Amino acid sequence: MRPVAFAALALLATLAPAQAADPTRGETLAKRWCAACHLVAPDQNRATPDTPSFAAIARREDAPPLAAFLAMSHPRMPDMSLSRAEIADLAAFIKTKAP
């Protein structure tokens, strides 16, 4: 196993919330934090060019686990300082966009 993959899996294990993730709360977070750049809802009119929609992210088979990805900082994404439960909720919402 590659070191990056191992680190992502280890991080994911520490992010497991005590209760089940709530995609409805994740949708609220997505509309607040993510909709400025990503298409998060079918009725959304604008997004930043070259930024994947949540549906495109959910369809990616080669993507790292969403919770681990959301927990790490990214140069093009703001540091939202989300809690573990919020990360799980947001990841659960993104997964609802998969076909």
N, C-alpha and C positions, 0 to 999 in steps of 0.2 A: 504494500500500500504506500502511495506517495505521501511524503510528509504533510503536504497541504491538505490532502484528503483526510488524513488521520487527524490533523488539527481541527478541521471542520467538523468531523464526527465527534471529537472530544468536546468541542464547544457546543454542539447540538445537544449532547447528553446533559450538559450543565444548564441548558436553557429550558428543559422540560418543565412546564408549569405544573403546579399541584392540581389545578383543575383543567377541564377541557377547554381548548381554545374556542373563541366565539367569533365566527366570521362576521356577524352583525357589528360587533364592536370594531373589528378590523376594517369594515367598510367605512365606519365613521372616521377612523384614523386615516385611512387612505384618502378620503375626500378632504380632510384637513391638511395632511402633510404631503401627499403624493400627487394630487391632481394638478398641481401647478406645472408639472413636467410630464407625468404619465397619464394615458387614458385609463381611468379606473372604472368608468361607468358608461353604458351604451349611450346615454343622453348627453355626455360631455362633448363640447364642441371644439375645444382646443387642447393642445399638448405641445411640448417642445419637440421640434423635428429630431429625428434619429434617436428618440427615446422610446424604448419598447412599451407597448401597452401591457396592462396586467394580463390580458388574455394571451399575448405572445410569451410573456414570462412563464405563465402557467403551462404552456405547451412545450417548453424547452425540456428535452430529455437529458441534456448534458449539463444542466445547471446544478450548482451545489445545493444542498438542502437550504430552503428559503430562510428558515429561522437563523441558521448560521450566517448566511449571507447578510441578512438584515442587521445582525448584531455587530458586524464589522463596519468600520468607516470606509467610505469610498470617496475618491476625489471629486466626483461630479454630483454626489448626493450630500445634502446637509446632514450634520450630526443631530439627529432627532432626540437622542438620549431616551430611547424607549425602554420601558421595563421589560422583563422577560415575558410577562403575561401579554403586554401590548405587542411584542414581537410575534408571539404565538398567534394572537388574534389576527394580525396583519397577514401573516403567512397563511392562515386558514382562509382568509378572504381571497387572497390571490389564487389559492388552489381551487376555489369555487369557479374560477374563470376557465379552467381546463375543460376541453370538450368531453 
